[in-house]
Amino acid sequence: MSLIKVLAERWRDCDTPFLVYGDRELRFSEIGDNTAVDLSEVREGDVVALVGDFEPDSISALLRLIDLQTMIVPLTRETEKDHEYFFDTAGVDVVIRDGQVHRRHHDSAPHPLVQQLRDLGHAGLVLFSTGTTGRPKGILHDMTQFLRRFDTPRPTLRTLNFLLFDHIGGINTLLHTIFNRGVVISPQDRSVSGILEACRRHSVEVLPTTPTFLRMMLISGMIPESIPEQLKVITYGTERMDQPTLSALCELLPDVDFRQTFGMSELGILRVKSESRDSLFMRIGGEGVESRIVDGVLKIRSSSRMVGYLNAESPFDEEGWYDTKDVVEVRDDFIKVTGRVSDVINVGGLKFMPSEIEREALAFPGVAQAKATGRSNPITGQHVELLVEAQTGADIDLKALKAMLNERLQPHMQPRRIQLGTVGVGHRFKKS
């Protein structure tokens, strides 16, 4: 039975809307029966780039492309400058943009991993890493395997799909909601004011977001006044959260449950249990998931892992373990991510994480964002430089900030240079 028919059966006796998009409330039948995008020219096994968002036509096309057993590459307009690179890497045969279907001619042979899924008669999902180190990696998942995590019914609440159409977290939220007869609210404005207004207007109960966006929300001055009483849960993931931000949010919003999430495109979304709403320590598990710590670095083995990279060697060892490159602190059976292996700063042989400096900087009045970086130094190997961004209307005394950091930090961790500027934020609302 096709996926759309399976889902239609699940929704058969349910008259509540599945999707809220703008001023429209759509039942699942309106999504499942939507044929606005003409897929008659798409062939089974094609690699299809679908440029869209969580709106009716894109969601319908996504589900129909799964039923056609194609390899789907979900993309957004925000990454348009990289689309040709994505098309070439994935070997895209068809591009769907603004409801129009265009066949793309290329001479490259299908990637062996793509051919492997074609031979199995399985649909595929291609996601791209954010490319913070080198060009983005093309990550291929077996869609049949990917969908198995939704076989077990789970509770669902009215959820705002904040994460984007090209993000594994956004796709996961959509599928979790659709399989469990929930309601997903698709925002058309992802500014702080736009998101909070959508939460209020549509009685959102769950807001999945990023630490960077939560920091933006905190310094906007819009909370707690603009947080609707229906909002029960805020989840955060995709990058490391800082304790000052989490503590401040928990104090301002005592009735909201804050939950950390953990996942990556290579492994899928893993099940996480936070130690408490105001703690960054968590326990990672779930069906088919194992974890271990080697030299302070987290490694994971998961049955929901990707098939492989389309433009890089496999990152899994002979036993199937994946090195997350996340440096963690262990307490009992909980872990806390403190940074990435590539982030480690080494000053005169003394190693530490940028997060230790950033945490102290964020405690200084008027600091909105902070980013510490290790720079080459001919004498000590590296030294620390710090970029801070001021809150709107704030005037930061850099001499006073430096004096505070010198008082709180060990000598080798003290920034040699502090600059006032803008900490970059990518299209996925992560620090860049």
FENQUIQUI-V155740 format. One record per backbone hydrogen bond with DSSP energy under -0.5 kcal/mol. CO is the residue of the C=O (numbers start at 1). NH is the residue of the N-H. Records with the same first field share a line. If there is no record, write none. Layout:
CO->NH ; NH
This chain:
2->6
3->7
4->8
5->9
6->10
7->11
9->12
11->14
13->15
18->184
19->21 ; 26
20->186
21->24
24->21 ; 26
26->18 ; 19
27->30 ; 31
28->31 ; 32
29->33
31->34
36->38
37->39
39->42
43->46
46->48 ; 71
47->49 ; 93 ; 94
48->50 ; 73
49->51 ; 96
50->52 ; 75
51->98
53->55
55->59
56->60
57->61
58->62
59->63
60->64
61->65
62->66
63->67
64->68
65->70
66->69
68->45
69->45
70->72 ; 124
71->48
72->74 ; 126
73->50
75->52
76->79
77->80
79->82
80->83
82->86
83->87
84->88
85->89
86->90
87->91 ; 92
93->104
94->49
95->97 ; 102
96->51
97->100
100->97 ; 102
102->95
103->105
111->115
112->116
113->117
114->118
115->119
116->120
117->121 ; 122
118->121
123->143 ; 144
124->72
125->127 ; 141
127->139
137->129 ; 139
138->140 ; 310
139->127 ; 141
140->307 ; 308
141->125 ; 143
142->146
143->147
144->148
145->148
146->149
147->150
148->151
151->153
157->159
158->205 ; 206
159->161 ; 185
160->162 ; 208
164->167
167->171
168->172
169->173
170->174
171->175
172->176
173->177
174->178
175->179
176->180
177->182
178->181
183->159
184->20 ; 186
185->161 ; 187
186->22
191->195
192->196
193->197
194->198
195->199
196->200
197->201
198->202
199->204
200->203
205->232 ; 233
206->160 ; 208
207->235
209->237
210->214
211->215
212->216
213->217
214->218
215->219
216->220
217->222
218->221
222->226
224->227
226->228
228->231
232->257
233->207
234->259
235->209
236->261
237->211
242->246
243->247
244->248
245->249
246->250
247->251
248->252
249->253
253->256
256->258
257->234 ; 259
259->236
262->270
264->267 ; 268
266->306
268->264 ; 270
270->262
271->285
273->283
276->279
281->275
282->335
283->273
285->271
286->289
288->303
290->301
292->294 ; 299
294->297
296->328
297->294
298->324 ; 325
299->292
300->322
301->290
302->305
308->140
315->323
317->320
321->317
322->300 ; 324
325->327 ; 341
326->298
327->338 ; 339
329->336
331->334
334->331
335->282
336->329
339->327
340->343 ; 344
341->344
345->347 ; 352
346->348
347->350
349->351
350->347
352->345
353->356 ; 357
354->357 ; 358
355->359
356->360
357->361
358->362
359->363
360->363
361->364
364->367
366->368 ; 391
369->389
371->387
373->385
375->383
377->381
380->348 ; 382
381->377
383->375
384->416 ; 417
385->373
386->419
387->371
388->421
389->368 ; 369
391->394
394->396
396->398
397->401
398->402
399->403
400->404
401->405
402->406
403->407
404->408
405->409
410->413 ; 414
411->414
417->386
419->388 ; 421
422->424
424->432
426->429
429->213
430->426
